Amino acid sequence: MKYWVVAIMVSLAWLHHDWWWGDLESLAPFGIPMSLAYHAGFSIATAAAWALAVYQAWPTGLERWADANNRRRSRSRSRPRRPSR
């Protein structure tokens, strides 16, 4: 799945250059220029792609390791200290 995420990101980087809407002067359904509507949809697609990347490619093994290390530290801090003589 990580390769699909990379492919989606590369495709979005390529699609970001909207040379096909540059000379078009028509309006989108809400009366905004077509290039602006394209970039609004592109921003939503990019946000969805990053959410997919975080969901699929997040290093869970590293996160488990960090949580276990943090628990080990918090246990050692919660022990009462013996008074020094």
N, C-alpha and C positions, 0 to 999 in steps of 0.2 A: 504494500500500500504506500510505502514511502516513495517509491518511484512514481506512482501516480500523482502524489502531491507535488513532487518536483516537476513533473510534466505539466501539471495545471499551472504552477507558478511561472514556468517558462512561457507557456501559452498566453498567460495574462500579461506578461512583460511584452510579448510580441504584439498582442492586441491593443496595448496601451497607445500605440502610435496610430491614431485614427486618421490616416491620410484619406480615407474614402469619404469622410464627412466634411472635409475641409472646404470644398467648393459648393456644397449643398446649402441652399438658403431656405429650405422648407422648415416647417415647424412641426414639433412633436405634438401628440394629442393634447397636452396641457398648455400649448401656446409658447413653449420654450424652444429655443433653437435645437436642432437635431443633435449637434455636437455636445451640447450641455446635457441633453437627455441620455446620450450615449455614455458620457462620463459619470452620470449619476448611477446608471445601471452597472457600469464597470466598477464603481466604488462598492456597490452592494455585492457584486460577484467576488471582488477581492476580499472583502470582509468574510464572506462565506468560505472562501478558499483558505484563509488564515485560520479560521475556526476549525476547518477540517485538518489542517496541518498540526495544530495544537492537539487536537483529539487523537489523531492517528500516529504522529511522529514524536510525541512527548516521551522522553526517556524515563519510563516508570521505574526501571531498575535503579537509576541514579537517585530518583526521588525516594524510593524505599530505603536506600543506603543512607541518605541524608536524614530521614526521619528516625531511623534506628540509631544513628550517631547522636542525634539531638536528644532522644529519650535516655540514652546512656549518660549524657552530660547532665541532664536535669535530675536524674536519680542521684548522681554523686553530689550535686549541689543541695539536695533536699535533706541529706543526712545531717543530723545535729553534730556540731563540732565539739570535741572534748576540750574542756578548758586547759590551757597550758599552765604548767606549774613553774 
